[in-house]
């Protein structure tokens, strides 16, 4: 009996925002784009945003502190702590507001990679507040990742 890889990813809960995309790059390249700070800083965030990384330690217990700058120049401080870092999954707790746990699953799919991006919030109300802007911002973020992956090819 063969396992269904899609079954390994649980269905979303009412406290989650889930974004999925298949990107045209092998999982190893996707993992590099998420774990090498000079690459990650180029694509992380919605369209028009830039990043100034202060600390980036992609290992369990490691910190990720940075300022994301909007197109208007406004800075948005971010702080996270990594929980898990492996070629098939990265998990971090975003400890600055809004607080959530981010899980990015990377699955091989015929020389491409299926990314499942899950943001888990403590309450439905917190999820609903972020859900006003996050789905579109996550799609823009993945658009930027795809462009970066093409440059890395």
C-alpha positions as CSV (number, residue, x, y, z in Angstrom):
1,X,0.0,0.0,0.0
2,X,1.5,3.4,-1.0
3,X,1.2,6.4,1.2
4,X,-0.7,9.4,-0.1
5,X,1.7,12.4,0.5
6,X,-1.2,14.9,0.5
7,X,-2.6,12.9,3.5
8,X,0.5,13.7,5.5
9,X,-0.5,17.4,5.7
10,X,-3.5,17.8,8.1
11,X,-6.6,19.7,7.1
12,X,-6.7,23.4,8.2
13,X,-8.2,24.3,11.5
14,X,-10.4,27.3,12.1
15,X,-7.3,29.0,13.8
16,X,-5.1,28.7,10.7
17,X,-4.3,30.5,7.5
18,X,-3.1,28.0,4.9
19,X,-1.4,28.8,1.5
20,X,-0.3,26.2,-0.9
21,X,1.8,26.4,-4.1
22,X,3.8,24.1,-6.3
23,X,7.0,25.8,-7.4
24,X,9.3,24.8,-10.3
25,X,12.4,24.0,-8.3
26,X,13.7,21.0,-6.4
27,X,13.2,20.9,-2.7
28,X,16.9,21.4,-2.0
29,X,16.9,24.8,-3.8
30,X,13.7,25.8,-1.9
31,X,15.2,24.9,1.4
32,X,18.3,27.0,0.6
33,X,16.1,29.9,-0.3
34,X,14.4,29.6,3.2
35,X,17.6,29.1,5.2
36,X,20.4,31.3,3.6
37,X,19.8,34.8,5.0
38,X,21.2,36.6,2.0
39,X,18.7,34.8,-0.3
40,X,15.8,34.9,2.2
41,X,16.2,38.7,2.7
42,X,15.7,39.3,-1.0
43,X,12.3,37.6,-1.3
44,X,10.6,37.5,2.1
45,X,7.5,39.7,2.5
46,X,4.9,41.0,0.2
47,X,5.5,42.9,-3.0
48,X,7.5,46.1,-2.5
49,X,8.8,45.2,0.9
50,X,12.5,44.9,1.9
51,X,14.3,43.3,4.9
52,X,17.1,44.2,7.2
53,X,18.1,41.0,9.1
54,X,19.6,41.6,12.5
55,X,19.9,37.9,13.6
56,X,19.2,34.7,11.7
57,X,20.0,31.3,13.2
58,X,18.0,28.6,11.3
59,X,18.2,25.9,13.9
60,X,15.9,24.7,16.8
61,X,16.0,27.4,19.4
62,X,17.7,29.9,17.0
63,X,16.5,33.5,16.7
64,X,15.3,35.4,13.6
65,X,15.1,39.1,14.2
66,X,14.6,41.6,11.3
67,X,12.9,44.8,10.2
68,X,10.6,44.5,7.2
69,X,10.2,47.8,5.4
70,X,7.1,48.7,3.5
71,X,7.1,50.6,0.2
72,X,6.4,53.7,2.2
73,X,9.6,53.2,4.3
74,X,7.8,52.2,7.5
75,X,9.6,49.6,9.5
76,X,7.9,46.5,10.9
77,X,10.0,44.8,13.5
78,X,9.7,41.0,13.5
79,X,11.0,38.4,15.9
80,X,10.7,34.6,15.7
81,X,12.2,31.5,17.2
82,X,12.9,28.4,15.2
83,X,11.3,25.2,16.4
84,X,12.3,22.8,13.6
85,X,14.6,23.2,10.6
86,X,14.8,20.2,8.2
87,X,14.8,19.9,4.4
88,X,11.1,18.9,4.4
89,X,9.8,21.4,7.0
90,X,10.6,24.6,8.8
91,X,8.7,25.7,11.9
92,X,9.1,28.9,13.8
93,X,7.1,30.8,16.4
94,X,6.5,34.4,15.5
95,X,6.8,36.0,19.0
96,X,6.3,39.6,18.0
97,X,2.8,40.7,17.1
98,X,0.8,39.2,15.6
99,X,1.8,36.0,17.4
100,X,1.5,32.7,15.5
101,X,3.3,29.5,14.7
102,X,4.5,29.2,11.1
103,X,5.0,25.8,9.5
104,X,6.3,25.5,5.9
105,X,6.2,21.9,4.5
106,X,8.2,21.1,1.4
107,X,7.2,18.0,-0.5
108,X,8.9,16.6,-3.7
109,X,6.5,16.6,-6.6
110,X,8.0,15.5,-10.0
111,X,11.2,17.7,-9.8
112,X,9.1,20.5,-8.3
113,X,8.2,21.3,-4.7
114,X,4.8,21.6,-3.1
115,X,4.9,24.2,-0.4
116,X,2.2,24.2,2.3
117,X,2.5,27.3,4.4
118,X,0.5,27.2,7.6
119,X,0.0,30.1,10.1
120,X,-1.5,28.8,13.4
121,X,-3.0,31.3,15.8
122,X,-4.0,30.9,19.5
123,X,-7.6,32.0,18.8
124,X,-10.0,32.2,15.9
125,X,-10.3,36.0,16.5
126,X,-6.5,36.5,16.1
127,X,-6.6,34.4,12.9
128,X,-9.6,36.4,11.6
129,X,-7.8,39.7,12.3
130,X,-4.7,38.6,10.3
131,X,-6.8,36.9,7.6
132,X,-7.9,40.4,6.3
133,X,-4.4,40.8,4.7
134,X,-2.3,37.6,5.0
135,X,-3.7,35.4,2.2
136,X,-2.9,38.0,-0.5
137,X,0.4,38.9,1.2
138,X,1.4,35.2,1.4
139,X,0.7,34.8,-2.3
140,X,2.9,37.8,-3.1
141,X,5.6,36.4,-0.9
142,X,5.4,33.1,-2.8
143,X,5.5,35.0,-6.1
144,X,8.7,36.6,-5.0
145,X,10.1,33.2,-3.9
146,X,9.4,31.8,-7.3
147,X,11.3,34.7,-9.0
148,X,14.2,34.1,-6.6
149,X,14.2,30.4,-7.3
150,X,14.4,31.0,-11.0
151,X,17.4,33.3,-10.5
152,X,19.1,30.6,-8.4
153,X,18.7,28.0,-11.2
